[in-house]
Amino acid sequence: MKPQNLTDVSEFLLLGLSDDPDMQPLLFGLFLSMYLVTVLGNLLIILAVSSNSHLHTPMYFFLSNLSLTDVSFSTTTIPKMLVNLQTHSKSITYAGCLTQLTFFSLFAFLESLLLTVMAYDRLVAICHPLHYLVIMNPRFCGLLVLVSFSISLLTSLLHCLMVSQLTFCEDVEVPHFFCELSQLLNLSCSDTFINNILIYFIGAILGGVPLSGIIYSYTQITSSILRVSSSYGKYKAFSTCGSHLSVVCLFYGTGLGVYLSSTVSSSHRKSAVVSVMYTVVTPMLNPFIYSLRNKDIKSTLWRIIIKKA
C-alpha cells in the first residue's frame, strides 16, 4: 500500500467492538449506563470529601484526585465511542486521535502514580503514626500530586510526538474503540523499532517502578501490622488498606490481562473487548470499592442524600 505522510491523513476509522448492526443499540445503552455510573460515582466521592471537614486528610485528598482521574480517564474514550455508535460513524479526525491518545496516556500514567502515592500515604500512617501529619502535610501532598501529573503529562506528550513522526499507509482502520498506541504503531508504514523500544522502556519505568513501590509499601505495612499485639488493632490497620489494595489489584490485574491477551491472541478485536475492563469497568468500580468499605464516605453520602431530600 502507498504510504502517505501523517500530515496528509485527515482521519482514522475506529472499528469498535462489533460490526453487527443489531449490537450497536445494545452497546450504546451498556456503555452509556457505565459511563453515567462512573461519572456519578466518582463525583459523589469528590463531593463527600469536599463537603465534610473531617475528610480533609491526606488519604481523602488523594482519593478525590483519583476519582477526578477516573472521570477524566473514562471521558477520554467513552463519549467518542457513544457518538460513533449513535451516528453509525467510525471516523475520528487525525487531531482528535492524537488528542485522545495524549489524554488517555496522561490519565493512565497518572492513575498508576496516584495509587503509588496512596500506598506511601498508608505506609506513613501505619508505620509512622506519630509523625504522619508532619510528613504528610498539605504542601507535601500537593507536591506529590503535582509531580505525578507533571511526569504523566511529559510522558503522554512524548507518546504524541512519537506518533506524529510516523507515516501511515492508505488503510487507517484502527481495530479498537479508541486510538490505542500499539494499534497505531501496527498501522504505520514506518520503522517502529525505536518506538517499540521506547514504549517498553516507559512501560517498565512508569509501570514497574510504581508497582514495586506499592509492593514495598505493603511489605512494610504487613510487617508493622504483624507486630501489633491486639487482634482489633490488626483488623483496624488492615481495614484502612483494604479498599486501596482492591483498587490496585483491579487496575494492575486488568492491565496485565490486556497485555497477556494481546500477546497470546492474534485477534485485535478480542484485545479491544478485554481492554474494556481497565478503560471502562475499573473506573466505574473504584467508587463502589471505596464507598462500600469506608464508613466515613458512606455516612457523609447518606447525610448529603437526606439533606437534599
Secondary structure, DSSP 8 states (H G I E B T S, - for coil): --EEEGGG--EEEE--S---TTHHHHHHHHHHHHHHHHHHHHHHHHHHHHH-GGG-SHHHHHHHHHHHHHHHHHHHHHHHHHHHHHHT--EEEHHHHHHHHHHHHHHHHHHHHHHHHHHHHHHHHHHSGGGHHHHT-HHHHHHHHHHHHHHHHHHHHHHHHHHHT-EEES--EESSSS--HHHHHHHBSS--HHHHHHHHHHHIIIIIHHHHHHHHHHHHHHHHHHT--SHHHHHHHHHHHHHHHHHHHHHHHHHHHHHHHHHH---HHHHHHHHHIIIIIHHHHHHHHHHHT-HHHHHHHHHHHHHH-
